[in-house]
């Protein structure tokens, strides 16, 4: 069967000329093509817990749910039921279809007596919550009352949180951000350490509802001479009737990496302690449900017996009501240990020490492997439980409790441990004489590293951490504290089923669910998809891909000779989203619903959106290509910072920080004027542009990222200017004589319009479509009725892997030898789906199985390497590299979704 989308060169140019006459303004309305009849307005959507059960210490969650086009109009209310019991929820829109109907909605739910299983979400008026969250904003403070705890937030100064109370009792106060900076790290040279505290610049209430409230605090750390360093964003999340506060903490590095070495980064509270020393309790959760349990003044092990009643009470954190006289008369001679520290210096080891007070020796108290980062300090009448999420994974981390022997203790949650060496963000080599583009190109040829002086700086990279604070009325039991720790590390989340997500028409309909009675060929693909994810999940732990700046990323390529990933070889080290690793994981999650896949993809989204991107400075908001250091490569490109990689997590969780990251990219085209991606291979800034109104933009990795940002902003806000830029850019790409095969053109920054290139120009890169362009174009074609754009994209999809003769017949010449043919099989499959072309569908499968530029013979073979060949026993997968696996995975998933029936 001949494809209905085959184009002759003459027909393509004719269509382009006709389209040039269409108006290009924000008032143009393009009807949506995609309509999925998965339900009616009254049909409920079934939801389940990501981990299949809800924690007994669940205190609130927020999630996103998609809807078919036209199903629910703007302003629709929704109701949630659990086992037919109505549960109060809070709802707001996340995205709209082009016709204005709801595409994604966010929902928040708090703790509820009936919240459990058989959850159903549908249109309808929600029940009112029994206890309503209260937010009161004054001129200098914001007061939040959840019904259980009360929090007072300052709007200026260096004390961010004035007080934390539980039902009127003060539990903690003086919440601050703290920073220590060392000016030198060379072992044989003197250094000094400077202390900073977070200073508020701006406080805003982002959300205030009956169920959920969000307060955003922005500022920078400041020292005693008013030097500012490390801008921060701290979001505080509150849920009705919750005694906990979730904190999302982001810092942006704006220092000089040669003299501003971070020695400690943390969040600090003061904790009033008024009970007897023997009624003050310290807890740390270790691993495997183990808990370090001590009192400031211990009563066990003494020469004089405190009595069973007193000992039992102290051990479980209850008030000691009676002590024998022979203990009481000399109790002042029992040492009171006021200081405790838990230090996680590696992903495999922590230790706990304590001392009586400053100026006296630390005593080694305990050792362990992987601490949960959760603990408690307080009395039987109340205290503060706390936890740093991904504590050991983000080492070095530390928790300090000080002065617990006084009436005002101090708790510091260190996101970067001061006991560790200072953070060293300097580049790892001296440039090796690479002072010209020619030399840099030669270095790229040998180590795959794209180096350029002054481009390997960390200025502008960010790091986001997650913390929870619990304001408790009593010392928690060991079992309860362990459950709190589990809830902090793996927060409860509601998700729709893969079946529903696949049917509703989101993310380009580029995934399907595994068939229950799949053919042998399909089952082999499913098995291989499972194998690849499971292998990487295990490699993350086996290879210890952990650390404050590393957690969430994976390595790029493997060294079979040394039996290690190429962690020290130029551009072969950290992957930095190369060839869409993020997309592979997210599409794999959408079709499987596996919680472990979600957690890996979540960590990657946090990392690649923050660490691999410059958020301020000359490179902002571009990302950095793969390198030994995440920010080390001189290729600063939109293909890494693309919103295409973040959209999944945002829509599934409504996470505000990730929303910020995507919004950063909306005006990223302006940075392309000065940081030209192809500057080393001849790409130049547009000529005759005195006002800086133009940029040279490629139709592949550049426009693919811009279109993802514009599409996301348009559907989130219905912004007409952003919509116009997106539509203008789509149409003027299609108007080029060779469409996407033109490669790049000059774009007007104000309108998004591309200027016409020479009709003879023909350019194509194997990288153009493998950083989200294919997936975003699939969405755009389903969303927007623009025939000329669809034809241009389908021409690219059909011709990229076509024969030289077929390419020449349409383009006037062949495209020569291209790479990544296997990954591009999904483009062929998409063209086949749109054209209902079985012949083209079979061609897509042929390309997929041929494996050119990818994995020719997928294997599940694992080799165990041990003995003197390696430091530790490891597993090696046959023929595995991250680029190839990501592209194989995306091609497999999308070929199954688009042309699965053509495989038989």
Residue pairs with C-beta under 8 A, 6 or more apart in sequence:
1 837
1 838
1 839
2 837
2 839
3 798
3 831
3 832
3 835
3 837
3 839
3 840
4 835
4 836
4 837
5 791
5 794
5 795
5 798
5 831
5 834
5 835
5 837
6 798
7 15
7 791
7 795
7 810
8 809
8 810
9 809
9 810
9 811
9 812
12 737
12 739
12 791
12 792
12 795
12 810
13 737
13 759
15 787
15 788
15 791
16 734
16 735
16 736
16 737
16 739
16 788
16 792
17 735
18 788
19 731
19 734
19 735
19 787
19 788
20 735
22 28
22 731
24 724
24 727
24 728
24 731
24 732
24 751
24 753
25 724
26 720
26 721
26 723
26 724
27 720
28 724
28 727
29 98
30 98
30 727
30 783
30 784
30 785
30 786
31 98
31 99
31 785
32 69
32 97
32 98
32 99
32 782
32 783
32 784
32 785
33 781
33 782
33 783
33 784
33 785
34 69
34 505
34 509
34 782
34 783
35 68
35 69
35 70
35 505
36 68
36 69
36 503
36 504
36 505
37 68
38 68
38 500
38 503
38 504
38 505
39 45
39 68
39 71
40 71
41 71
41 72
41 123
42 122
42 123
43 122
44 81
44 120
44 121
44 122
45 65
45 120
45 121
45 122
45 496
45 500
46 118
46 119
46 120
46 496
46 497
46 500
47 63
47 65
47 80
47 119
47 120
47 121
47 494
47 495
47 496
48 119
48 494
48 495
48 497
48 593
49 492
49 493
49 494
49 495
50 492
50 493
50 494
50 495
50 595
50 598
51 490
51 492
51 595
52 595
54 115
54 116
54 492
55 483
55 486
55 487
55 492
56 483
57 480
57 483
57 484
57 486
57 487
58 111
58 115
58 487
58 492
59 110
59 111
59 239
59 241
59 242
59 243
59 244
59 487
60 108
60 109
60 110
60 111
60 211
60 212
60 237
60 239
60 240
60 242
61 108
61 109
61 491
61 492
61 493
61 494
62 106
62 107
62 108
62 212
62 653
62 654
63 106
63 107
63 493
63 494
63 495
63 652
63 653
63 654
64 94
64 104
64 105
64 106
64 107
64 650
64 651
64 652
64 653
64 654
65 104
65 105
65 107
65 121
65 496
66 103
66 104
66 496
66 501
66 504
66 506
66 651
67 101
67 102
67 103
67 104
67 105
67 504
68 504
68 505
69 97
69 99
69 101
69 103
69 505
70 97
70 99
70 101
71 101
71 102
72 101
72 102
72 105
72 123
73 100
73 101
73 102
74 93
74 96
74 100
74 101
74 102
76 102
76 123
77 91
77 123
77 124
77 125
77 126
78 89
78 91
78 105
78 107
78 121
78 122
78 123
78 124
78 126
79 86
79 89
79 121
79 122
79 123
79 124
79 125
79 126
79 127
80 86
80 87
80 88
80 89
80 107
80 109
80 119
80 120
80 121
80 126
81 87
81 118
81 119
81 120
82 112
82 114
82 115
82 116
82 117
82 118
82 119
82 120
83 114
83 116
83 117
83 118
84 118
85 114
86 126
86 127
87 109
87 112
87 114
87 115
87 127
88 109
88 110
88 112
88 126
88 127
88 128
88 129
88 130
88 210
88 211
89 107
89 108
89 109
89 126
89 211
90 107
90 108
90 109
90 126
90 209
90 210
90 211
90 212
91 105
91 106
91 107
91 108
91 126
92 105
92 106
92 207
93 102
93 104
93 105
93 106
94 103
94 104
94 105
94 106
94 650
94 651
94 654
94 716
95 102
95 103
95 104
95 651
95 712
95 715
95 716
96 102
96 103
96 715
96 716
96 718
97 103
97 715
97 783
98 783
98 784
100 718
103 506
103 715
104 506
104 651
106 654
107 121
107 494
108 209
108 211
108 212
108 239
109 115
109 211
109 494
110 129
110 211
110 212
110 239
110 240
110 241
110 242
111 239
111 241
111 242
119 494
128 210
129 210
129 211
129 240
129 241
130 241
131 146
131 147
131 240
131 241
132 147
132 210
132 240
133 144
133 145
133 146
133 147
133 208
133 209
133 210
133 211
133 212
133 213
133 238
133 239
133 240
134 143
134 144
134 145
134 147
135 142
135 143
135 144
135 205
135 208
135 213
136 142
136 143
136 144
136 145
137 143
137 205
139 155
140 154
140 155
140 156
141 152
141 153
141 154
141 155
141 162
142 152
142 153
142 155
142 203
142 205
142 215
143 150
143 151
143 152
143 153
144 150
144 151
144 152
144 153
144 213
144 215
144 236
144 238
145 151
146 238
146 239
146 240
146 241
146 242
146 243
147 240
147 241
148 166
148 167
148 241
148 242
148 243
148 471
149 164
149 165
149 166
149 167
149 171
149 242
149 243
149 245
149 471
150 163
150 164
150 165
150 166
150 168
151 161
151 163
151 164
151 165
151 236
151 238
151 245
152 161
152 162
152 163
153 160
153 161
153 162
153 203
153 215
153 217
153 236
154 160
154 161
154 162
154 200
154 203
155 200
155 203
156 200
156 203
157 199
157 200
158 176
158 197
158 198
158 199
158 200
158 222
159 174
159 175
159 176
160 175
160 176
160 177
160 198
160 200
160 217
160 234
161 172
161 173
161 174
161 175
161 236
161 269
162 173
162 174
162 175
163 170
163 172
163 173
164 170
164 171
164 172
164 173
164 175
164 245
164 269
164 384
164 469
164 471
165 171
165 471
166 243
166 382
166 471
166 472
166 473
167 473
169 381
169 382
169 473
170 272
171 271
171 272
171 378
171 382
171 383
171 384
171 471
171 472
172 269
172 270
172 271
172 272
172 384
172 411
172 469
172 471
173 269
173 270
173 271
173 272
174 268
174 269
174 270
175 267
175 268
175 269
176 197
176 198
176 267
176 268
176 269
177 197
177 198
177 221
177 232
177 234
177 249
177 266
177 267
177 268
178 195
178 196
178 197
178 198
178 264
178 265
178 266
178 267
178 268
178 412
179 195
179 196
179 197
179 198
179 221
179 229
179 230
179 262
179 264
179 265
179 266
180 193
180 194
180 195
180 196
180 262
180 263
180 264
180 265
180 418
181 193
181 194
181 196
181 229
181 255
181 260
181 261
181 262
181 263
182 191
182 192
182 193
182 261
182 262
182 263
182 422
183 191
183 192
183 193
183 194
183 259
183 260
183 261
184 190
184 191
184 259
184 261
185 191
185 261
185 421
185 422
185 424
193 263
194 223
194 227
195 223
195 224
196 221
196 222
196 223
196 227
196 229
196 230
197 221
197 222
198 219
198 220
198 221
198 222
198 232
198 234
199 219
199 220
199 221
199 222
199 228
200 217
200 218
200 219
201 218
201 219
201 220
202 217
202 218
202 219
203 215
203 216
203 217
203 218
204 215
204 216
204 218
205 213
205 214
205 215
205 216
206 214
206 215
206 216
206 235
206 656
207 213
207 214
210 240
211 239
211 240
212 237
212 238
212 239
212 240
213 237
213 238
214 235
214 236
214 237
214 238
214 656
215 235
215 236
215 238
216 233
216 234
216 235
216 656
217 232
217 233
217 234
217 235
217 236
218 231
218 232
218 233
218 234
219 231
219 232
220 228
220 229
220 230
220 231
220 232
221 228
221 229
221 230
221 232
222 228
222 229
223 229
229 254
229 255
229 260
230 251
230 252
230 253
230 254
230 255
230 262
230 265
231 251
231 252
231 254
231 616
232 249
232 250
232 251
232 252
233 248
233 249
233 250
233 657
233 660
234 247
234 248
234 249
234 250
235 247
235 248
235 656
235 657
236 245
236 246
236 247
237 245
237 246
237 247
237 248
238 245
243 470
243 471
243 472
243 473
244 468
244 469
244 470
244 471
245 468
245 469
245 471
246 466
246 467
246 468
246 491
247 267
247 466
247 467
247 468
247 469
248 464
248 465
248 466
248 655
248 656
248 657
249 267
249 415
249 464
249 465
249 466
249 467
250 462
250 463
250 464
250 465
250 610
250 657
251 265
251 462
251 463
252 460
252 461
252 462
252 615
252 616
253 425
253 458
253 459
253 460
253 461
253 462
253 463
254 459
254 460
254 616
254 617
255 262
255 459
257 424
257 425
257 426
257 427
257 457
257 458
257 459
258 426
261 422
261 423
261 424
261 425
262 416
262 422
262 423
263 416
263 418
263 422
263 423
264 414
264 416
264 417
264 418
265 414
265 415
265 416
266 398
266 412
266 413
266 414
266 415
266 416
267 412
267 413
267 415
267 467
268 410
268 411
268 412
268 413
269 384
269 410
269 411
269 469
270 408
270 409
270 410
270 411
271 377
271 378
271 383
271 384
271 404
271 408
271 409
271 410
271 411
272 407
272 408
272 409
273 280
273 378
273 379
273 404
273 406
273 407
273 408
273 409
274 379
274 407
275 319
275 379
275 380
275 381
276 297
276 320
277 295
277 296
277 297
277 336
277 405
278 295
278 296
278 297
278 298
278 299
278 314
278 320
278 331
278 334
279 295
279 314
279 319
279 320
279 379
279 380
280 295
280 296
280 297
280 377
280 378
280 379
280 404
280 405
280 409
281 293
281 294
281 295
281 296
281 317
281 376
281 377
281 378
281 379
281 380
281 383
281 475
282 292
282 293
282 294
282 295
282 296
282 340
282 375
282 376
282 377
282 401
282 404
283 291
283 292
283 293
283 294
283 317
283 375
283 376
283 377
283 385
283 475
283 476
283 478
283 481
284 291
284 292
284 340
284 342
284 352
284 371
284 374
284 375
284 399
285 291
285 292
285 371
285 372
285 373
285 374
285 375
285 481
285 482
285 485
286 292
286 350
286 366
286 368
286 369
286 370
286 371
286 372
287 368
287 369
287 370
287 371
287 372
289 482
290 368
291 478
291 481
291 482
292 342
292 352
292 365
292 366
292 375
293 315
293 478
294 337
294 340
294 354
294 365
295 314
296 336
296 337
296 338
296 404
296 405
297 331
297 334
297 335
297 336
297 337
297 405
298 314
298 334
298 337
299 306
299 310
299 311
299 314
299 320
299 323
299 327
299 334
300 306
300 311
300 314
300 315
302 327
302 334
304 324
304 326
304 327
304 330
305 324
305 327
306 314
306 320
306 323
306 324
306 327
307 322
307 323
307 324
309 321
309 322
310 320
310 321
310 322
310 323
312 318
313 319
313 320
313 321
314 320
316 475
316 477
316 478
317 380
317 474
317 475
317 476
317 477
318 380
318 475
319 380
319 381
323 331
335 356
336 356
336 405
337 354
337 355
337 356
337 363
337 404
337 405
338 355
338 356
338 357
338 402
338 403
338 404
338 405
338 406
338 409
339 354
339 355
339 356
339 357
339 358
339 362
339 400
339 401
339 402
339 403
339 404
340 352
340 353
340 354
340 365
340 400
340 401
340 402
340 404
341 352
341 353
341 354
341 362
341 398
341 399
341 400
341 401
341 419
342 350
342 351
342 352
342 371
342 375
342 398
342 399
343 350
343 351
343 352
343 353
343 396
343 397
343 398
343 417
343 419
343 420
344 350
344 370
344 371
344 373
344 391
344 392
344 395
344 396
344 397
344 398
344 417
345 351
345 395
345 396
345 417
345 419
345 420
346 395
346 396
347 370
347 392
347 393
347 395
347 544
347 546
347 547
348 369
348 370
348 544
349 367
349 368
349 369
350 367
350 368
350 369
350 370
350 371
350 392
351 364
351 365
351 366
351 367
351 368
352 365
352 366
352 367
352 368
353 362
353 363
353 364
353 365
354 362
354 363
354 365
355 361
355 362
355 363
356 405
357 403
357 405
358 402
369 392
370 392
371 391
371 392
372 387
372 391
372 392
372 485
372 488
372 489
373 387
373 388
373 389
373 390
373 391
373 392
373 397
373 399
373 485
373 488
373 489
374 385
374 386
374 387
374 388
374 391
374 481
374 484
374 485
374 488
374 489
375 385
375 386
375 387
375 399
375 401
375 481
376 383
376 384
376 385
376 386
376 472
376 475
376 476
376 481
377 383
377 384
377 401
377 404
377 409
377 411
378 384
378 472
378 475
379 475
380 474
380 475
381 473
381 474
382 471
382 472
382 473
382 474
383 472
383 474
383 475
384 411
384 469
384 470
384 471
384 472
385 469
385 470
385 472
385 476
385 481
385 484
386 399
386 411
386 413
386 467
386 468
386 469
386 470
387 467
387 468
387 484
387 485
387 488
387 489
388 394
388 397
388 399
388 413
388 415
388 465
388 466
388 467
388 488
389 465
389 466
389 467
389 468
389 488
389 489
389 491
390 465
390 466
390 489
390 551
390 603
391 397
391 489
392 546
393 546
393 551
393 603
394 415
394 465
394 546
394 547
394 548
394 551
395 417
395 420
395 546
395 547
395 548
396 416
396 417
396 419
396 420
396 548
397 414
397 415
397 416
397 417
397 548
398 412
398 414
398 417
398 418
398 419
398 420
399 411
399 412
399 413
399 414
400 410
400 411
400 412
400 414
401 409
401 410
401 411
402 409
402 410
402 412
403 409
403 410
413 467
415 463
415 465
415 548
416 423
416 548
423 548
425 458
425 631
427 456
427 457
427 629
427 632
428 628
428 629
428 632
431 451
431 453
432 443
432 451
433 439
434 440
434 443
434 451
434 452
434 453
435 453
437 679
437 680
440 450
440 451
440 452
440 634
440 680
441 680
443 449
443 451
443 570
444 450
444 451
444 570
444 571
446 570
447 569
447 570
447 571
447 572
448 569
448 570
448 571
448 572
449 569
449 570
449 571
449 627
449 628
449 632
449 633
450 571
450 625
450 627
450 633
450 634
450 635
450 680
451 632
451 633
451 634
452 634
455 619
455 633
455 634
455 636
456 627
456 629
456 631
456 632
456 633
456 634
457 631
458 629
458 631
459 614
459 616
459 617
459 619
460 613
460 614
460 615
460 616
460 617
460 619
460 620
461 610
461 611
461 612
461 613
461 614
461 615
461 630
461 631
462 610
462 611
462 613
462 615
463 548
463 549
463 610
463 611
464 606
464 610
464 657
468 488
470 484
476 484
490 595
490 599
493 598
493 652
493 653
495 593
495 598
495 652
497 593
498 513
498 590
498 591
498 592
498 593
499 513
501 511
501 590
502 509
502 511
502 512
502 513
502 590
502 591
502 897
505 782
506 651
507 587
507 590
507 647
507 648
507 775
507 779
508 775
508 776
508 777
508 778
508 779
508 782
509 778
509 782
509 897
510 587
510 775
510 778
510 826
510 893
510 894
510 897
510 898
511 587
511 590
511 591
511 893
511 894
511 897
512 591
512 893
512 896
512 897
512 900
513 591
513 592
514 526
514 591
514 592
515 522
518 526
519 903
519 904
521 903
521 904
522 896
522 900
522 903
525 892
525 896
527 860
528 858
528 860
528 888
528 892
529 588
529 889
529 892
529 893
531 860
532 880
532 885
532 888
532 889
533 585
533 588
533 597
533 600
535 862
535 875
535 877
535 880
536 554
536 600
536 882
536 885
537 596
537 600
538 875
539 545
539 554
539 565
539 875
540 546
540 554
540 600
542 874
542 875
543 555
543 564
543 565
543 874
545 551
545 553
545 554
545 555
549 611
549 630
550 574
550 607
550 630
551 603
551 607
552 603
552 604
552 605
552 606
552 607
552 608
552 611
553 574
553 575
553 576
553 604
553 607
553 608
553 611
553 612
553 630
554 574
554 575
554 581
554 604
554 882
555 565
555 566
555 567
555 572
555 573
555 574
555 575
555 882
556 565
556 566
556 571
556 572
556 573
556 574
556 575
556 576
556 578
556 626
556 881
556 882
556 883
557 565
557 566
557 569
557 572
557 881
557 882
557 883
558 564
558 565
558 566
558 876
558 880
558 881
559 565
559 566
559 569
560 876
563 865
563 869
563 870
563 874
563 876
564 870
565 573
566 572
566 573
567 573
567 574
567 628
568 628
569 628
570 627
570 628
571 625
571 626
571 627
571 633
572 626
573 626
573 627
573 628
574 626
574 627
574 628
574 629
574 630
575 581
575 626
575 882
575 883
576 608
576 612
576 623
576 624
576 625
576 626
576 627
576 630
576 633
576 640
577 608
577 612
577 623
577 639
577 640
577 642
577 645
577 771
578 625
578 626
578 882
578 883
578 886
579 770
579 771
579 820
579 823
579 882
579 883
579 886
579 887
580 645
580 770
580 771
580 772
580 886
580 887
580 890
581 604
581 882
581 886
582 601
582 604
582 605
582 608
582 645
583 644
583 645
583 772
583 775
583 886
583 890
584 885
584 886
584 887
584 889
584 890
584 893
585 597
585 600
585 601
585 604
586 601
586 645
586 648
586 649
587 889
587 890
587 893
587 894
588 597
588 889
588 893
589 597
589 598
589 601
589 648
590 648
591 893
601 648
601 649
602 649
605 645
605 646
605 648
605 649
605 658
608 623
608 640
608 645
609 641
609 645
609 646
609 658
609 661
610 661
611 630
611 631
612 623
612 624
612 630
612 631
612 640
612 641
613 621
613 622
613 623
613 624
613 640
613 641
613 661
613 664
614 620
614 621
614 622
614 623
614 624
614 631
614 636
615 621
615 664
618 674
618 675
619 636
619 671
619 675
620 664
620 671
621 641
621 664
621 665
621 668
621 671
622 636
622 637
622 638
622 640
622 641
622 668
622 671
622 675
623 636
623 637
623 638
623 639
623 640
623 641
623 642
624 630
624 631
624 632
624 633
624 635
624 636
624 637
624 640
625 633
625 635
625 636
625 637
625 640
626 633
627 633
635 677
636 675
636 677
637 677
637 701
637 702
638 665
638 668
638 672
638 677
638 701
638 702
638 704
638 705
638 706
639 701
639 702
639 704
639 705
639 767
639 771
639 772
641 664
641 665
641 668
641 705
642 665
642 704
642 705
642 708
642 709
642 771
642 772
643 661
643 662
643 665
643 705
643 708
643 709
643 712
644 704
644 705
644 708
644 771
644 772
644 775
644 776
645 772
646 658
646 661
646 662
647 662
647 708
647 712
649 655
649 658
650 658
650 659
650 662
650 712
659 716
662 709
662 712
662 713
663 713
665 705
665 706
665 708
665 709
666 709
666 710
666 713
666 722
668 705
668 706
668 709
669 695
669 697
669 702
669 706
669 747
669 749
670 692
670 695
670 749
672 695
672 696
672 697
672 702
673 685
673 689
673 692
673 694
673 695
673 749
674 685
676 683
676 684
676 685
676 696
677 683
677 698
677 701
677 702
678 696
678 698
678 744
683 696
683 744
684 696
685 694
685 695
685 696
686 694
686 695
686 696
686 746
692 749
693 748
693 749
693 750
694 746
694 747
694 748
694 749
695 746
695 747
695 749
696 744
696 745
696 746
696 747
697 703
697 706
697 744
697 745
697 746
697 747
697 754
698 743
698 744
698 765
698 768
699 733
699 740
699 742
699 743
699 744
699 745
699 768
700 740
700 743
700 765
700 767
700 768
700 769
700 771
700 773
701 765
701 767
701 768
701 771
701 773
702 744
703 729
703 733
703 773
704 768
704 769
704 771
704 772
704 773
704 776
704 777
705 771
705 772
706 729
707 726
707 729
707 730
707 773
707 776
707 777
707 780
708 772
708 776
710 722
710 723
710 725
710 726
710 729
710 752
711 726
711 776
711 779
711 780
711 783
713 719
713 722
714 722
714 723
714 726
724 751
724 752
725 751
725 752
726 752
727 752
727 784
727 786
728 751
728 752
728 753
729 747
729 752
729 753
729 754
730 780
730 784
730 786
730 789
731 786
731 788
731 789
732 745
732 752
732 753
732 754
732 755
732 756
733 739
733 740
733 742
733 745
733 754
733 789
733 792
734 786
734 788
734 789
734 791
734 792
735 754
735 756
735 788
736 742
736 745
736 754
736 756
736 757
736 792
737 757
737 758
737 759
737 760
737 761
738 759
738 761
738 762
738 811
739 791
739 792
739 793
739 795
739 796
740 764
740 768
740 792
740 793
740 795
740 796
741 762
741 763
741 764
741 795
741 796
741 799
741 811
741 815
742 757
742 761
742 762
742 763
743 761
743 762
743 763
743 764
743 765
743 768
744 757
744 763
745 754
745 755
745 756
745 757
746 754
746 755
747 753
747 754
747 755
748 754
748 755
762 811
762 812
762 813
762 815
764 800
764 815
764 818
766 818
766 819
766 820
766 824
766 853
767 820
769 796
769 800
769 824
769 827
770 820
770 823
770 824
770 887
774 797
774 826
774 827
774 830
774 894
777 793
778 830
780 789
781 789
781 790
781 793
781 834
790 834
794 830
794 831
794 834
794 835
795 810
796 827
797 827
797 828
797 830
797 831
798 828
798 831
798 840
799 806
799 807
799 810
799 811
799 815
800 815
800 818
800 824
800 827
800 828
801 818
801 821
801 824
801 825
801 827
801 828
801 843
801 847
804 814
804 815
805 814
807 813
807 814
807 815
808 814
818 824
818 853
819 853
820 853
820 854
820 887
821 847
821 850
821 852
821 853
821 854
822 847
822 848
822 850
822 851
822 852
822 853
822 854
822 855
822 887
822 888
822 891
823 853
823 854
823 887
823 888
823 890
823 891
824 847
824 891
825 844
825 845
825 847
825 848
825 891
825 895
826 844
826 890
826 891
826 894
826 895
826 898
828 840
828 843
828 844
828 847
829 841
829 844
829 845
829 894
829 895
829 898
829 899
830 894
830 898
831 837
831 840
832 838
832 839
832 840
832 841
832 843
832 844
832 898
832 899
832 902
833 841
833 898
833 899
838 902
840 899
841 898
841 899
841 901
841 902
842 899
842 902
844 895
844 898
844 899
844 902
845 895
845 899
845 902
845 903
848 891
848 892
848 895
850 856
851 857
854 884
854 887
854 888
854 891
855 879
855 884
855 885
855 888
857 879
858 879
858 888
859 877
859 878
859 879
860 877
861 877
861 878
862 875
862 876
862 877
862 878
863 875
863 876
863 878
864 873
864 874
864 875
865 873
865 874
865 875
865 876
866 873
866 874
895 903
896 903
